[in-house]
């Protein structure tokens, strides 16, 4: 009888310890959830700041893509003029393609070097 009581007492002690541990975990879960929410709100705030900083940029990714396409079109014009044996026009198209390509590279560099926020210098392109 005493042995059974000792076993039950030990079992009750173990269950109380497990219950206390589960209670602590249950209380930690809302704190963990609130911390996650706070981190997500911070991320949203940073992304909003980045979006607002991009709206003030002097050039955009679309500008870069347009310049790249113009360069390709000028290369096609060069090939066409060369095939038509209009060397002066072919040379002009080549020179303009190089200039547009150079401008596109500078635009791309500007996009990459513009910081997203004051604390984060991630690339825009």
HUJO-V146906 format. One record per backbone hydrogen bond with DSSP energy under -1.0 kcal/mol. NH is the residue of the N-H (numbers start at 0). CO is the residue of the C=O. E is the energy in kcal/mol with one decimal. If there is no record, write none. Layout:
nh=NH co=CO e=E
nh=NH co=CO e=E
This chain:
nh=4 co=0 e=-2.3
nh=5 co=1 e=-2.4
nh=6 co=2 e=-2.3
nh=7 co=3 e=-2.7
nh=8 co=4 e=-2.8
nh=9 co=5 e=-2.5
nh=10 co=6 e=-2.6
nh=11 co=7 e=-2.9
nh=12 co=8 e=-2.5
nh=13 co=9 e=-2.6
nh=14 co=10 e=-2.7
nh=15 co=11 e=-2.6
nh=16 co=12 e=-2.2
nh=17 co=13 e=-2.5
nh=18 co=14 e=-2.6
nh=19 co=15 e=-2.5
nh=20 co=16 e=-2.3
nh=21 co=17 e=-2.6
nh=22 co=18 e=-2.4
nh=23 co=19 e=-2.2
nh=24 co=20 e=-2.3
nh=25 co=21 e=-2.7
nh=26 co=22 e=-2.3
nh=27 co=23 e=-1.7
nh=28 co=24 e=-1.7
nh=31 co=27 e=-2.7
nh=32 co=28 e=-2.7
nh=33 co=29 e=-2.9
nh=34 co=30 e=-2.4
nh=35 co=31 e=-2.2
nh=36 co=32 e=-2.5
nh=37 co=33 e=-2.5
nh=38 co=34 e=-2.4
nh=39 co=35 e=-2.4
nh=40 co=36 e=-2.5
nh=41 co=37 e=-2.1
nh=42 co=38 e=-2.3
nh=43 co=39 e=-2.5
nh=44 co=40 e=-2.4
nh=45 co=41 e=-2.5
nh=46 co=42 e=-2.6
nh=47 co=43 e=-2.5
nh=48 co=44 e=-2.2
nh=49 co=45 e=-2.3
nh=50 co=46 e=-2.5
nh=51 co=47 e=-2.5
nh=52 co=48 e=-2.2
nh=53 co=49 e=-1.9
nh=54 co=50 e=-1.5
nh=56 co=53 e=-1.6
nh=63 co=59 e=-1.7
nh=64 co=60 e=-2.6
nh=65 co=61 e=-2.5
nh=66 co=62 e=-2.5
nh=67 co=63 e=-2.2
nh=68 co=64 e=-2.2
nh=69 co=65 e=-2.4
nh=70 co=66 e=-2.2
nh=71 co=67 e=-1.9
nh=72 co=68 e=-2.3
nh=73 co=69 e=-2.4
nh=74 co=70 e=-1.9
nh=75 co=71 e=-2.0
nh=76 co=72 e=-2.3
nh=77 co=73 e=-2.4
nh=78 co=74 e=-2.2
nh=79 co=75 e=-2.5
nh=80 co=76 e=-2.9
nh=81 co=77 e=-2.4
nh=82 co=78 e=-2.1
nh=83 co=79 e=-1.9
nh=84 co=81 e=-1.3
nh=85 co=80 e=-3.1
nh=89 co=85 e=-2.3
nh=90 co=86 e=-2.7
nh=91 co=87 e=-2.0
nh=92 co=88 e=-2.5
nh=93 co=89 e=-2.1
nh=94 co=90 e=-2.5
nh=95 co=91 e=-2.6
nh=96 co=92 e=-2.3
nh=97 co=93 e=-2.2
nh=98 co=94 e=-2.1
nh=99 co=95 e=-2.7
nh=100 co=96 e=-2.5
nh=101 co=97 e=-2.4
nh=102 co=98 e=-2.5
nh=103 co=99 e=-2.7
nh=104 co=100 e=-2.0
nh=105 co=101 e=-2.0
nh=106 co=102 e=-2.5
nh=107 co=103 e=-2.6
nh=108 co=104 e=-2.4
nh=109 co=105 e=-2.4
nh=110 co=106 e=-2.5
nh=111 co=107 e=-2.2
nh=112 co=108 e=-2.1
nh=113 co=109 e=-1.3
nh=116 co=119 e=-2.4
nh=123 co=110 e=-1.6
